[in-house]
Amino acid sequence: MLHAFKSRYVYGTATLLLLGASAAEAGKKCAGSAVTTIAVKHETKSDIVDTAVSANSFKTLVAAVKAAGLVDTLKGNGPFTVFAPTDEAFAKLPAGTVETLLKPENKAKLTAILTYHVVPGDVKAADVVKIKSAKTVQGESIAIDTSNGVKVNGANVVKTDIDCSNGVIHVIDAVLLPGEKDIVDTAVNAGSFKTLVEAVKAAGLVDTLKGPGPFTVFAPTDEAFSKLPDGTLESLLKPENKEKLAAILTYHVVAGKVLSNDVVKLDSAKTLQGQSVTVDAKNGVKINDATVIKADIETSNGVIHVIDAVLLPKE
């Protein structure tokens, strides 16, 4: 659990505690009748940016914050909770990625990535372990998994509760990347959902699944559709069966962004079609009789979990 490796960093000067006497009284006792002034410096906290600079292990993050023009924001009142990737975390990205992101023409993309690491409010470790997800300043949500240590999406939280004057920093060992394309475009680019995309178009659901959502889609592969009885798909794609096709497709969609760590805790989930699908996580993960073969394909408006069979609602 997060509290097991909870670590608090304190920045600033030490405070001299003079127990039982004021500084002036202590000075008198030490120097007879002469009054000796003892300066007492009070501990102060730095803001998120200055704290990151002082830590000296977030050089890449600080450079990125400057390039994105977010210094004033993260030095503002906040409060903010920052999941901060170390220099080693940035080094794990494909070669050339950081250099490309730091270019002026990629400022918008860099800003989106950085704000995906920031959650509004002062969320301490004790609170993080109580939640399953958190909406970021970028707009998308990050998933929080405390089943084995603490993970934010796929990144491990390695240090927590670095207090700042305008929030808190939790250190992570990987860079979090938000989805860039919506559900429809992600499915198109994947190349393994051609039948699903064709069906979404035939059912008139493109605009819906390109909308803000968020949505969770259990997406059958082309191979999954090929398992249907001969002629079934061809029949469903006919204009006169548009309503039936839409019902089948929306039976694969759940409102909200339900990542895999949440899916496995469910027994069922209500779909946009109205009926519920069953969830069985005893041996792998099954949605009704379909097996989830790939999970957590994040998109700009939700998440896709890939399944190996088409789900059919009760008629």
C-alpha positions as CSV (number, residue, x, y, z in Angstrom):
1,M,0.0,0.0,0.0
2,L,1.0,3.6,-0.6
3,H,1.5,4.4,3.1
4,A,4.1,1.6,3.3
5,F,6.6,3.6,1.4
6,K,5.3,7.0,2.3
7,S,8.1,9.6,2.4
8,R,8.0,13.2,3.2
9,Y,10.5,15.7,2.0
10,V,11.0,19.0,3.8
11,Y,12.6,22.0,2.2
12,G,13.8,25.2,3.9
13,T,15.9,26.1,6.9
14,A,15.7,24.4,10.2
15,T,13.8,26.1,13.0
16,L,15.6,26.6,16.3
17,L,13.4,25.6,19.2
18,L,14.1,27.3,22.5
19,L,12.1,25.5,25.1
20,G,11.0,27.3,28.2
21,A,12.4,30.7,27.2
22,S,12.1,33.3,24.4
23,A,15.0,34.0,22.1
24,A,15.8,37.2,24.0
25,E,15.6,35.5,27.4
26,A,17.9,32.8,26.2
27,G,20.4,35.4,25.0
28,K,20.4,37.2,28.4
29,K,21.1,33.9,30.1
30,C,24.0,33.2,27.8
31,A,25.6,36.7,28.0
32,G,24.8,38.0,31.4
33,S,23.4,41.5,31.3
34,A,24.2,41.9,27.6
35,V,21.3,41.1,25.3
36,T,22.3,38.7,22.5
37,T,19.9,38.5,19.5
38,I,19.3,35.0,18.2
39,A,17.8,34.8,14.8
40,V,15.1,32.2,14.5
41,K,14.4,31.1,10.9
42,H,11.0,29.5,10.3
43,E,10.6,26.6,7.9
44,T,9.0,27.6,4.6
45,K,7.8,25.5,1.7
46,S,8.6,26.2,-1.9
47,D,6.1,26.0,-4.7
48,I,5.8,23.0,-7.0
49,V,8.2,24.4,-9.6
50,D,10.9,25.5,-7.2
51,T,10.6,22.2,-5.3
52,A,11.1,20.2,-8.5
53,V,14.2,22.4,-9.3
54,S,15.7,21.9,-5.9
55,A,15.2,18.1,-5.9
56,N,17.5,17.9,-8.9
57,S,16.0,14.7,-10.2
58,F,13.3,16.4,-12.4
59,K,15.5,18.3,-14.8
60,T,13.6,17.0,-17.9
61,L,10.3,17.7,-16.3
62,V,11.3,21.3,-15.4
63,A,12.6,21.8,-18.9
64,A,9.3,20.6,-20.3
65,V,7.3,22.8,-18.0
66,K,9.3,25.8,-19.2
67,A,8.9,24.8,-22.9
68,A,5.1,24.4,-22.4
69,G,4.8,27.8,-20.7
70,L,3.4,26.2,-17.6
71,V,5.8,27.7,-15.0
72,D,3.4,30.5,-13.9
73,T,0.5,28.1,-13.7
74,L,2.4,25.6,-11.5
75,K,3.8,28.5,-9.4
76,G,0.2,29.7,-8.9
77,N,-2.1,29.3,-5.9
78,G,-3.4,25.9,-6.9
79,P,-3.5,23.7,-5.0
80,F,-2.3,21.0,-7.5
81,T,-1.3,17.4,-7.1
82,V,1.5,16.5,-9.5
83,F,2.5,12.9,-10.5
84,A,6.1,13.8,-11.4
85,P,8.1,11.6,-13.7
86,T,11.8,11.4,-12.9
87,D,14.6,12.0,-15.4
88,E,14.9,8.3,-15.6
89,A,11.2,8.0,-16.5
90,F,11.6,10.4,-19.4
91,A,14.6,8.4,-20.5
92,K,12.4,5.4,-21.0
93,L,10.5,7.1,-23.9
94,P,11.6,6.2,-27.4
95,A,14.7,7.9,-28.6
96,G,14.1,11.4,-29.8
97,T,10.6,11.7,-28.2
98,V,11.6,14.3,-25.6
99,E,13.6,16.4,-28.1
100,T,10.7,16.4,-30.4
101,L,8.2,17.4,-27.7
102,L,10.4,20.3,-26.6
103,K,10.2,21.9,-30.1
104,P,8.0,25.1,-30.2
105,E,5.7,23.6,-32.9
106,N,4.8,20.8,-30.4
107,K,3.9,23.0,-27.5
108,A,0.2,22.1,-27.5
109,K,1.0,18.3,-27.4
110,L,3.6,18.8,-24.7
111,T,1.1,20.9,-22.7
112,A,-1.5,18.1,-23.0
113,I,1.0,15.5,-21.7
114,L,2.2,17.6,-18.8
115,T,-1.3,18.6,-17.6
116,Y,-2.3,14.9,-17.8
117,H,0.1,14.5,-14.8
118,V,-1.7,17.2,-12.8
119,V,-4.9,16.7,-10.7
120,P,-6.7,19.7,-9.1
121,G,-6.5,19.9,-5.3
122,D,-4.1,18.7,-2.7
123,V,-4.4,14.9,-2.8
124,K,-2.2,13.3,-0.3
125,A,-1.1,9.6,-0.3
126,A,-3.8,8.7,2.2
127,D,-6.4,10.0,-0.2
128,V,-4.9,8.5,-3.3
129,V,-5.3,5.0,-2.1
130,K,-9.0,5.5,-1.6
131,I,-9.8,6.4,-5.1
132,K,-9.8,4.4,-8.4
133,S,-9.3,7.3,-10.8
134,A,-8.8,11.0,-10.9
135,K,-9.6,13.6,-13.5
136,T,-6.6,15.5,-14.7
137,V,-6.2,19.2,-15.6
138,Q,-5.8,17.9,-19.2
139,G,-9.4,16.6,-19.1
140,E,-8.9,12.8,-19.2
141,S,-8.8,10.6,-16.1
142,I,-5.9,8.5,-14.8
143,A,-6.5,5.1,-13.3
144,I,-5.2,4.3,-9.8
145,D,-4.5,0.8,-8.8
146,T,-3.5,-0.2,-5.2
147,S,-3.6,-3.9,-5.6
148,N,0.2,-4.3,-5.6
149,G,1.9,-1.1,-4.5
150,V,0.4,1.9,-6.2
151,K,0.2,2.5,-9.9
152,V,-1.1,5.5,-11.8
153,N,-2.0,4.0,-15.2
154,G,1.0,1.8,-15.7
155,A,3.5,3.9,-13.7
156,N,4.7,3.0,-10.2
157,V,4.5,5.7,-7.5
158,V,7.9,5.5,-5.9
159,K,7.8,8.5,-3.5
160,T,4.8,10.3,-2.0
161,D,3.7,13.5,-0.2
162,I,6.4,15.9,-1.2
163,D,4.7,19.0,0.3
164,C,4.8,22.3,-1.5
165,S,3.3,25.7,-0.8
166,N,0.7,25.2,-3.5
167,G,0.1,21.4,-3.5
168,V,1.9,18.1,-3.4
169,I,4.2,16.0,-5.6
170,H,4.1,12.2,-5.9
171,V,7.0,10.7,-7.9
172,I,6.4,8.2,-10.6
173,D,8.7,6.0,-12.7
174,A,7.1,6.5,-16.1
175,V,5.7,9.2,-18.2
176,L,1.9,9.2,-18.5
177,L,0.6,9.6,-22.1
178,P,-3.0,10.6,-22.8
179,G,-5.0,9.2,-25.7
180,E,-4.5,11.3,-28.8
181,K,-7.3,10.0,-31.0
182,D,-11.0,9.3,-30.2
183,I,-12.5,5.8,-30.1
184,V,-13.5,5.7,-33.7
185,D,-10.2,7.0,-35.1
186,T,-8.3,4.7,-32.7
187,A,-10.2,1.7,-34.0
188,V,-9.6,2.8,-37.6
189,N,-5.9,3.1,-37.1
190,A,-5.6,-0.2,-35.3
191,G,-6.5,-2.0,-38.5
192,S,-8.0,-5.0,-36.7
193,F,-11.5,-3.5,-36.3
194,K,-12.5,-3.0,-39.9
195,T,-15.8,-4.8,-39.5
196,L,-16.6,-3.0,-36.3
197,V,-15.9,0.4,-37.9
198,E,-18.1,-0.5,-40.9
199,A,-20.9,-1.5,-38.6
200,V,-20.6,1.7,-36.5
201,K,-20.9,3.7,-39.8
202,A,-23.9,1.6,-40.9
203,A,-25.6,2.1,-37.6
204,G,-25.1,5.9,-37.6
205,L,-23.0,5.8,-34.4
206,V,-19.9,7.6,-35.6
207,D,-20.8,11.0,-34.2
208,T,-21.8,9.4,-30.9
209,L,-18.5,7.5,-30.4
210,K,-16.5,10.6,-31.5
211,G,-18.3,12.6,-28.9
212,P,-16.9,13.7,-25.5
213,G,-18.1,10.6,-23.7
214,P,-16.2,9.2,-21.9
215,F,-17.1,5.7,-23.1
216,T,-15.8,2.2,-22.5
217,V,-16.0,0.0,-25.5
218,F,-15.6,-3.8,-25.6
219,A,-14.5,-4.1,-29.2
220,P,-14.8,-7.3,-31.1
221,T,-12.0,-7.9,-33.6
222,D,-12.6,-8.8,-37.3
223,E,-12.0,-12.4,-36.3
224,A,-14.7,-12.1,-33.6
225,F,-17.2,-11.0,-36.2
226,S,-16.2,-13.8,-38.5
227,K,-17.4,-16.3,-35.9
228,L,-21.0,-15.2,-36.4
229,P,-23.2,-17.6,-38.4
230,D,-22.9,-17.2,-42.2
231,G,-25.0,-14.3,-43.5
232,T,-25.5,-12.7,-40.1
233,L,-23.2,-9.7,-40.6
234,E,-24.4,-9.1,-44.1
235,S,-28.0,-9.0,-42.9
236,L,-27.2,-6.6,-40.0
237,L,-25.5,-4.2,-42.4
238,K,-28.6,-3.7,-44.5
239,P,-30.4,-0.4,-44.0
240,E,-33.6,-2.0,-42.8
241,N,-31.7,-3.6,-39.9
242,K,-30.1,-0.4,-38.8
243,E,-32.0,-0.3,-35.5
244,K,-31.1,-3.9,-34.6
245,L,-27.4,-3.3,-35.5
246,A,-27.3,-0.1,-33.3
247,A,-28.7,-2.1,-30.4
248,I,-26.0,-4.8,-30.8
249,L,-23.2,-2.2,-31.0
250,T,-24.4,-0.1,-28.0
251,Y,-24.5,-3.4,-26.1
252,H,-20.7,-3.2,-26.3
253,V,-20.5,0.3,-24.8
254,V,-20.5,1.3,-21.2
255,A,-20.8,4.9,-20.0
256,G,-17.7,6.3,-18.4
257,K,-14.0,5.3,-18.6
258,V,-13.7,1.9,-16.9
259,L,-10.1,0.8,-17.0
260,S,-9.1,-2.8,-16.4
261,N,-8.4,-2.4,-12.7
262,D,-12.0,-1.4,-12.2
263,V,-13.5,-3.9,-14.7
264,V,-12.1,-6.9,-12.7
265,K,-13.9,-5.6,-9.6
266,L,-17.3,-5.7,-11.3
267,D,-19.9,-8.5,-11.6
268,S,-21.8,-6.7,-14.3
269,A,-22.0,-3.4,-16.2
270,K,-25.0,-1.6,-17.7
271,T,-24.5,-0.8,-21.4
272,L,-25.8,2.1,-23.5
273,Q,-28.2,-0.4,-25.1
274,G,-29.9,-0.7,-21.7
275,Q,-29.1,-4.3,-20.8
276,S,-26.2,-5.3,-18.6
277,V,-23.2,-7.5,-19.5
278,T,-21.8,-9.9,-17.0
279,V,-18.1,-9.6,-15.9
280,D,-16.2,-12.7,-14.7
281,A,-12.6,-12.2,-13.6
282,K,-12.0,-15.6,-12.1
283,N,-9.8,-16.9,-14.9
284,G,-8.7,-14.0,-17.1
285,V,-11.6,-11.6,-17.8
286,K,-14.8,-12.5,-19.6
287,I,-17.6,-10.2,-20.7
288,N,-20.5,-12.5,-21.1
289,D,-18.8,-15.4,-23.0
290,A,-16.2,-13.2,-24.7
291,T,-12.6,-13.1,-23.5
292,V,-10.8,-9.8,-23.1
293,I,-7.6,-10.3,-25.0
294,K,-6.2,-6.8,-24.7
295,A,-7.2,-4.1,-22.2
296,D,-6.8,-0.4,-21.6
297,I,-6.3,1.1,-25.1
298,E,-6.8,4.6,-24.0
299,T,-8.3,7.2,-26.3
300,S,-9.2,10.9,-26.0
301,N,-12.8,10.1,-25.1
302,G,-12.6,6.8,-23.3
303,V,-11.0,3.4,-23.4
304,I,-11.2,0.3,-25.6
305,H,-10.9,-3.3,-24.3
306,V,-10.5,-5.9,-27.1
307,I,-12.7,-9.0,-27.0
308,D,-12.7,-12.2,-29.1
309,A,-16.5,-12.6,-29.7
310,V,-19.5,-10.4,-30.5
311,L,-21.8,-9.7,-27.7
312,L,-25.5,-10.2,-28.5
313,P,-28.2,-8.7,-26.3
314,K,-31.4,-10.5,-25.4
315,E,-34.1,-9.8,-28.0
